[in-house]
Amino acid sequence: MGFGVLTGVFPMSTDSNELGMIQAIGASTAGMGLFGILITVMSYRKKEKWAWFVLWYYPIFWVFHLLGKLPPGNDHVHQIVFIVMSLLGLILPLRHFFPRETQ
């Protein structure tokens, strides 16, 4: 979310043709971050299953960014870090969301 806010408020371009696009990307990135924070804080922490499914958006998003060599950045290390972090956040508490049925 912070990256999106910074990009929207302080775009790194002086080209007026690119300026609006960069600010739009910043706004959408900030919105995506806010969306994830709200789902995580309000529903994921309460172990609501729908939140677990919705948050799979993040590792999928970062995998597509990595495979497509999309920005931000050129080293793509941050994308690998975000993939690992989001997968760990979904896989480690798996039993809390889907406990084994006792007979």
C-alpha positions as CSV (number, residue, x, y, z in Angstrom):
1,M,0.0,0.0,0.0
2,G,2.8,2.4,0.9
3,F,4.5,1.9,-2.5
4,G,1.2,2.8,-4.2
5,V,0.7,5.9,-2.2
6,L,4.3,7.1,-2.9
7,T,4.0,6.3,-6.6
8,G,0.7,8.2,-6.8
9,V,1.8,11.2,-4.9
10,F,5.4,11.4,-6.1
11,P,5.5,9.8,-9.7
12,M,9.0,9.4,-11.0
13,S,8.4,10.8,-14.4
14,T,8.4,14.2,-16.0
15,D,6.7,13.1,-19.2
16,S,3.1,14.4,-19.1
17,N,1.9,11.4,-21.2
18,E,3.2,8.9,-18.6
19,L,2.3,10.9,-15.5
20,G,-1.4,10.0,-15.4
21,M,-0.7,6.3,-16.0
22,I,1.9,6.2,-13.2
23,Q,-0.5,7.9,-10.8
24,A,-3.3,5.5,-11.8
25,I,-0.9,2.5,-11.2
26,G,-0.1,4.1,-7.8
27,A,-3.8,4.5,-6.9
28,S,-4.6,0.9,-7.9
29,T,-1.6,-0.5,-6.0
30,A,-2.6,1.5,-2.9
31,G,-6.1,0.1,-3.3
32,M,-4.9,-3.4,-3.6
33,G,-2.8,-3.0,-0.5
34,L,-5.7,-1.6,1.5
35,F,-7.9,-4.4,0.2
36,G,-5.4,-7.0,1.5
37,I,-4.9,-5.2,4.8
38,L,-8.6,-5.0,5.5
39,I,-9.2,-8.7,4.6
40,T,-6.3,-9.8,6.7
41,V,-7.1,-7.7,9.8
42,M,-10.8,-8.2,9.8
43,S,-11.5,-11.7,8.4
44,Y,-8.3,-13.7,8.0
45,R,-7.5,-13.3,11.7
46,K,-11.0,-14.6,12.5
47,K,-10.2,-17.7,10.5
48,E,-13.0,-17.1,7.9
49,K,-12.4,-19.5,5.1
50,W,-13.4,-17.0,2.3
51,A,-10.6,-14.7,3.4
52,W,-8.1,-17.6,3.0
53,F,-9.3,-18.2,-0.6
54,V,-9.3,-14.5,-1.5
55,L,-5.8,-14.0,-0.3
56,W,-4.5,-16.5,-2.8
57,Y,-4.7,-13.5,-5.1
58,Y,-1.3,-12.2,-3.8
59,P,1.0,-15.2,-4.6
60,I,-0.7,-15.6,-7.9
61,F,-0.3,-11.9,-8.7
62,W,3.4,-12.0,-7.8
63,V,4.1,-15.2,-9.7
64,F,2.6,-13.6,-12.9
65,H,4.8,-10.5,-12.2
66,L,7.9,-12.7,-11.9
67,L,7.2,-14.8,-15.0
68,G,6.2,-11.7,-17.0
69,K,9.3,-9.8,-15.8
70,L,6.9,-6.9,-14.9
71,P,7.8,-3.9,-12.8
72,P,8.5,-2.6,-10.2
73,G,12.2,-3.0,-10.3
74,N,14.5,-5.0,-12.5
75,D,16.0,-7.5,-10.1
76,H,12.8,-9.2,-9.2
77,V,14.1,-10.4,-5.8
78,H,11.3,-8.6,-4.1
79,Q,8.8,-10.6,-6.1
80,I,10.3,-13.9,-4.9
81,V,10.2,-12.6,-1.3
82,F,6.5,-11.6,-1.7
83,I,5.7,-15.0,-3.2
84,V,7.4,-16.9,-0.3
85,M,5.8,-14.6,2.3
86,S,2.3,-14.8,0.9
87,L,2.6,-18.6,0.5
88,L,3.8,-19.1,4.0
89,G,1.0,-16.9,5.3
90,L,-1.5,-19.1,3.6
91,I,0.0,-22.6,4.1
92,L,1.3,-22.4,7.7
93,P,-2.2,-21.8,9.3
94,L,-3.9,-24.3,6.9
95,R,-5.1,-26.5,9.8
96,H,-6.7,-23.5,11.5
97,F,-8.9,-22.9,8.4
98,F,-9.5,-26.5,7.5
99,P,-9.3,-28.6,10.7
100,R,-9.4,-32.4,10.4
101,E,-12.8,-33.8,10.9
102,T,-13.0,-36.0,14.1
103,Q,-15.2,-39.0,13.9
